[in-house]
Amino acid sequence: MAQRLTLLSGLDQAFFNNSGAEANETALKLARLHGWKKGIERPLIVVMDNAFHGRTLGTLSASDGPAVRLSFHTLPGDFIKVTFGDSAALDKVAETYGARIAAVLVEPIQGEAGVQVAPAGYLQALRDLCSRRGWLLMLDEIQTGIGRTGLMFAFEHERIVPDVLTLAKGLGNGIPIGACLARKKVAQLFTPGSHGSTFGGNPLACRVGCTVLDIIEDQALLNNAERQGQRLLTALRAELGDHPNVLAIRGLGLMIGIELVSPCRDLTLIAARDFGLLINVTRGQTIRLLPPLTVNDEEVRMIVDGLVRVLSAVNSSYIAIAQLSAPPI
Ligand SMILES: Cc1ncc(COP(=O)(O)O)c(C=O)c1O
């Protein structure tokens, strides 16, 4: 699996974990070693507002938002937060903290933040900045990787290659696995004993990962994700674009967000109970759709019809009530 993932990504070495958060912990440790090697006493890692990188204390500290962080006393002083998608904000941080920064950690599309797609050229700007400054560009593709956006990795849309890449979710399709891939020079910062995992890289998880890659290839699922994602986005925009409760519809491939005017967490229950649709709501008011990469024409139609019915069953006054009754997040 290491061979296949390195070949697909253009990176050189892989370390296997049991979850996405662990893969990101691996990346964070590599960033610190990279800084330490350069003589930075307390290296800083640049992260994005509204980011989500996991629920361990390290990855939580790199994440943003009260819902996940509140009361956990995250690690202070190790991360600098900038506005996602804003290249100028990064230049400013580079001027102020440049000498102490070791790496930038970013999701190409912020999933938990409500499917926020970085503006075109943003990843390229990040790649340039990191290369110029000697920082590691670390992409968290735990949600976007393994075909979700219509290409194997979201970074391919911008024709860049990161220094470190983390994967999980789609790689195991239900079986716990995580992977942290890196360029050789970065991977070799780890020496025997400096990192490890009892179950990471176990034969079952790796066989599952290889089978997932086989199926994606054999069934041309990248093409399917791209084509069905386009159909889904176009149909949703045509049929819900003018809906009074809909603020925006955005996404790439089979990762689509429908942002509503007000909180809609109760919609998950209504969609499942009354319309047979399993949907998810992020940041309180964005419906997030992550259909399987195998989704077909008929199922795309079902999703669109179902969502139209869910949203027309739920008028704005209902949403206003849901807003009052929703527990704080
Ligand atoms: C972008 C991103 N990073 C990290 C994680 C954490 O992965 P896991 O739940 O496997 O630890 C998630 C999970 O939702 C994620 O979406």
The ligand as an SDF file (V2000), in Angstrom:
LIG
                    3D

 16 16  0  0  0  0  0  0  0  0999 V2000
  -10.1880   17.0770    7.5850 C   0  0  0  0  0  0  0  0  0  0  0  0
  -10.1980   16.1030    8.7140 C   0  0  0  0  0  0  0  0  0  0  0  0
   -9.0700   15.8920    9.4020 N   0  0  0  0  0  0  0  0  0  0  0  0
   -9.0200   14.9970   10.4160 C   0  0  0  0  0  0  0  0  0  0  0  0
  -10.1350   14.2960   10.7950 C   0  0  0  0  0  0  0  0  0  0  0  0
  -10.0490   13.3150   11.9370 C   0  0  0  0  0  0  0  0  0  0  0  0
  -10.1270   12.0120   11.4650 O   0  0  0  0  0  0  0  0  0  0  0  0
  -10.4990   10.8080   12.4710 P   0  0  0  0  0  0  0  0  0  0  0  0
  -11.8960   11.0050   12.8990 O   0  0  0  0  0  0  0  0  0  0  0  0
  -10.2870    9.5540   11.6500 O   0  0  0  0  0  0  0  0  0  0  0  0
   -9.5310   10.8810   13.6130 O   0  0  0  0  0  0  0  0  0  0  0  0
  -11.3420   14.5000   10.1260 C   0  0  0  0  0  0  0  0  0  0  0  0
  -12.5680   13.7910   10.5430 C   0  0  0  0  0  0  0  0  0  0  0  0
  -13.6740   14.2200   10.3450 O   0  0  0  0  0  0  0  0  0  0  0  0
  -11.3690   15.4240    9.0540 C   0  0  0  0  0  0  0  0  0  0  0  0
  -12.5050   15.6690    8.3770 O   0  0  0  0  0  0  0  0  0  0  0  0
  1  2  1  0
  2  3  1  0
  2 15  2  0
  3  4  2  0
  4  5  1  0
  5  6  1  0
  5 12  2  0
  6  7  1  0
  7  8  1  0
  8  9  2  0
  8 10  1  0
  8 11  1  0
 12 13  1  0
 12 15  1  0
 13 14  2  0
 15 16  1  0
M  END
$$$$
